[in-house]
Amino acid sequence: MITHCAASSAARSSAPNPVRTRIAHAVFCALAALAFGSAHAADAAATDADAQAKPADANTASDSTALGTVTVTANKRAESLQKVSMSISAIDGKDMTNAGAQNFTDLISSVPSLGIFKTGSGRSQIIMRGVNAGNSSEDDPQTQETVGLYIDDAPVAINGFNPEFGLFDLERVEVLRGPQGTLYGAGAMAGAIRLVTRKPLLDTVEGSVETSIADIDHGGTSYDLRGVINVPLIKDVAGLRVSMYDDRNGGFIKNTTTGESNINRANAVGGRVALRVLPTDSLTADLSIWAHDQSDHGRGLDETGNYTRAYQSPENSNEDYTLSNLTLTQVLGWGSIVSSTSYFQMNMLNRWNLDKIYTSTYPALGLSADGPKASLADETHLNDFTQEVRALSNDDGVLKWLLGAYYHKRNRGYINAFPDPGWDAYTGFPSADFGAPKDYPFWGIQNVHIEEAALFGEATYKLGNFALTGGLRAFDWKERHWQYQSGFFNGGATSNGMQHSKENGINPKVNVAYTIDDNNEVYAQAAKGFRYGGINQVIPLNLCGAELEANNLHPSTDYGSDNLWNYEIGNKSSLLDNHLTVNSSLYLIKWNNVQVRRGLNCGVNYVENAAGLTSKGAELEIAWRPIQNLKVTAGGSYTHSTLDADMPPLNAHAGDAAPFVPKTSFNATAEYTFPLGADMHGFVWGGWNYVGKRTTQFNPAFSLYREMDAYDLLNLRAGVQWSSMEASVFVKNLGNSDGVVRQVSATPFYPDGAYRVQPRTIGASFRYWF
């Protein structure tokens, strides 16, 4: 497969789905009308035990000077964050609003030891605790991620293509640091991110409508429109919750070849329908469907340092996702049984321009460089089915336990092609002679079928002030992979036939926690993380054979699993009558048999296993409310991630630092609220984030090695809240930093370039709720 590819031969408009957009606007209008028309008729009764705070109450002044209790479900049961003996961050709806976060990648700087770099909408790689051996490839459909991504219980992570469902009407985002191999499986080798949705309320009518508009320095205008409504269908028995959003980003990169501005503008339209039914007092059924469509007009790659690029061929992309879930919870005398059934679909079309490769190929064939040019087109169709059943005990005894069974089935079809009308006639090289369709100088297809089954369990036994936890996950995994490639740029037709791979094993976890008093705890933990191996693409020997022979390379048809052991100690402390919380952790990770991508000069890459890596670091999170109207938070991390031995596939040596991993990162926020009248108050919020220096490769002597300087961002928000309304103004990236999120080294497709943080953005927002 050709490297650095991302788009599709099935031509699809870069504009958002017009039908879905019309539906979105129609629903928003209905929500607005219902909101203003029924506000005074809303049921004033208290919400049920599962109710969350109304989304529009985000900046209401606290009624207490103490910090509130944050409830999380990281261990698949509801617990106070301060009582969970692991390194975890929780970001609530209020924090997301203040940060102006529209998808989970906007939250990276506020979470210690977490890094995410993007190449466009829906194209991201997540790194946690320094577990990284290089950037992922967008044409690697069989490579597994190292950090899991979940919406409630449903896994949706896809290495390099993590879906970016909108951060709207969420209860919170949980970030679980360290391997979660017992409860979450192989996709969470370094950690997991969970988006926890709000559930329907059964006794209360509530809703909100909000909008914002913002101007991007050097760029266009962004706006969003969002709405949610909750309606009890049968009081205390059934409730319906509907939310929708339409987010537009104005973009800020200019194409100097075509003269078009803001080519990286992007659109995201989505909605979620959730139904909760209580057929009996002990049985709860939650059914939800979340649909999301997003597109961008081009990649935000800056090739000059002045927010400009030069290319001719189109680079638009479009992705749509649908996630359906049914969760049944049966409460019994001794505990509960939970069944979660999920079905996830993704369709993606992605384009890279190929101007550079065509302008070098045509002259080599004795032709003018002005001949027809194509965009490389990737198309992915993915279907995921997941079933999990678990039984868990109540928490009121000295022993609490959880037992579960898990099944996952994935089918992924992938097309990688150069659709180039006029190629055959212009070059005199008919595509059919190379095994490809007419006017396709490259045509490739892969089908990947994966099945995974697992049994898992954890038990915690309390012995005085000690709590001893042990966990195991036994898994069995199988993969079938078929691939065919053809065309002029492949040197002819190649196929690997049907290849098979399988793995099985056990992931353990041990945790010891000691409760000093009701507000202070220390813990120590050892846990194993695991990632499946896979099957390599076929390498065309008539194209790459000479290079393989010259370097004495013998690529295998498959590659093995890698695994790591994470050892950590930490503390959870609530001080000063819960006015101050301090959570910290120290960790050591030993990563073995690391999967790495070796790139060949012929434009092909393959995966192999290489030396180990050691990552060690520290994390700190602090929250403080010195007075009723002021809350301050701070956090940071230190990560030292280096190779244990030489790694020839990457021209790397023992002691080289892991790429894209900053040694230090810090964040801080402060929020102050103040009265302005009997039914009015104001608020001011500020957030600062710092990301340290990073590199793109292990070895500084390697030709593709680049450095990314440290950068920091300052965001501000201020507003007024009265009655059931809020108006605010905000600035993101006040200092207009041009920090590099990801540096791209020159390839056969591109010159050097960088993906940068969005320039200074100034805007205003308004919300109404009932």
Steps between C-alpha positions, in 0.01 A plus 500: 500500500624848423597695813353831619172432319149605601192536271262310266422421143130526556464872441301662775437866560711673763192679623313347796212266427232742369208286615643464849576871511140591413377259765736653755377853435138387512551331836686803637211726406258260667717486810517878520126535461431233759755648739350848503145372484517250781755642738245598761322166467810297586461251777668640812528164676843380608676271256552129562813338639666476160431862406780731402514876547327690224748572223425867493578549868869476425615819667249537779669609820566220747279472807792374706857597553607134481588313182224269384521122470590379151344164417668281237433153359854411392478166687156435344326598821413847638771625740641826627807599300690548826425136596623346171851363557646589162614802300190651345377842386136603463392798290140610547270697273588829668871447430425413135293817454765725653773344286287537186552128432298360209661153482720294727822608325438855631558374854854370464686784668292480817578135576841390633693241295254516210594605148300507180617620162270550205533524123139603446142425599472144625872433456684483830747292695477478880812459717499438874791476745763503225388174341581588140747379240411738215209649314227270373429465130161585358523197268560243775151352551626199693717677761355517852481814715677528838232714670136394509216738419152422634158658492343368818578125463543498121855484356548731200880549479658460155873557476556826311129550433345553844143628456438846639144494626400845624555581868141602563252375756769294671513442872878482499813369327711253697869450422643179648879501501694175487400162352135404534549148369281331765173687456550652155724265303774525239402838357589671830866397535610847618167633625144585401274799437128470579229740384212457745167619361209654687207265547132593466322628810168332578324775697624831361461701180821687429699625207728766363594685183841659451694667223834670450690686231876563483761653271834325440808716451636439146186298434125478470198515725388209715157442646302229671139435585401239759187386675371231734160408640401243761136388527350238735277275289348323798590660831753290694480226234628630164689807381637628169802726449592650161807713430640642177789722396630678193860619540689692230870586520612786274851370424820702465728347229527657152575312176735729309467293179125545468471818708237337722496605865410298810537164325496312832150619588295217647139412577354259753130418527367240740233394737415247767168347598484322836209309651491373859229259615444345845269201432532405868648660808816288456550500121630795295525501121705771326483520121696765308597586143769758425557613141783733397610637163810711453704632210784734426596676180873433533778420742629760743864440405712817509793465258652847539451615860256763371186282499528425129532200270538446127316216326257438217319169553204491744549382858151501645382229738172373638424265787175380647449287810201332657512345846206302636491357851260308721589467867290292739559522875330256734536578870498198730532458874872422487593743220411543135537352152577728206477420129640748246448441127656742252516537124738757351518594132750729334530612138794718409632659183833676519720668242867595477624704205769329291641805322856430611508139383343584163733791428795265549350198321387665177841649408660161575266355235592773251169679550401850604454549874171677420322172424191377689544471875300304753445511873582183685165370621442282806162350580421315822183315591496358852239301692555416867281282718572482874323304774593513867324341795620554854385427852614716787444484871378773729762720669384456858713204607866422555506332158385654176542330165424522131487217242438545129505359149586696185463441126611732219472454123641745246475507122700770326522555127764738370567639151813698418519638146610771255188572289653698211276559196720528190800310640487209254478722191756756619771258608446210263505260798153342511403426859360164392854387413584544870189325632309819586174658377519753217677826591612371840882520519462347846220282638505316831244329717516335842243307701563446871282276716565482875330300775583526868355324804599553862412414859598751766464569868616711791457461873583733788533377857511748789726406788495775759635812332635297210314417179649221284388482137582230247381473142538271199390507138529187284465570130491324164547701179489409131562700182447431131658736249482516122671755277536578129706782349557597140580780259799679348622633836483151647702351214215261417254285693585342836293316759566329830202267469314431822728531804415390855629603841394421857599577859389394846619571851429654840535857627543538879468794734585542871418806711559570869339809656540630854245741650675740736172663599169590334672760282839352417608185320818361347523212255741285302413317180653264244305433180569348162399658171477312174460574129426242232731434211385503140562423136719712274401625161659328205815674375535520118843351430521643149470845660685451829704185445830674426472712815418196714794308360744789537409538867472126568138539611264206521153629594276250671141450391393572857627657821460404863321656794669743735434548870602712793507493878401815685614547860371802690444652839266787575289690748152650521462778757210728597620771734370807683146362536494408131603847388818352349568174316847378407543189285838381383667194350842364408530227235748275325407327173697219333377457141616184325511372139392843373311515171665751264442608142796480263459735204663412167617749237274328248202648686395186689519423870463192715483424872750296698588442864810662643672590827334609823427845641493633857277788602504651847332808629287689748153657495336758724149647514380762749158660554448778756200710603635755750172695507149428378532691173851397395626166371858435389643188338851405395667194357808377330704202392860397445574220254836342417447238229808345334613193309659212689708384202574586138198490267630451142158531327487864612873578488473551874741430784480411867419808707320687221186679620158391376354721224205734556536471879571823693707464814286756679147632470305728736154648529313736731153652517325753719133593515344781700128574530350817646146637561362774276146517640224298656474259208824562316866417538814528294791264450857515374698192402858458383693193387871458424665199339866427431632223274873427502743435219445188288669324209373303199754215512718321753843570345607865450736385221214350298413703188129517593568624854334833582454690826179666617552790741310536825193721494234627734139613461292744704121489475254742665123509541277753677127534517176579676234254609147600591170320533533216248745668265872555461702727272878479481803609300814294460850497360684181411878519457519857626872527427449380140745213542597313182601186693560187295274207586660267246799550271497317166828404335538508122370189322445398137167679538572815702766753591565575867204647682330538835157474655465794737264606776213716385594871500339746740123463490262761642131431539174528690242246613143494628304228680143456613377213712188386679 
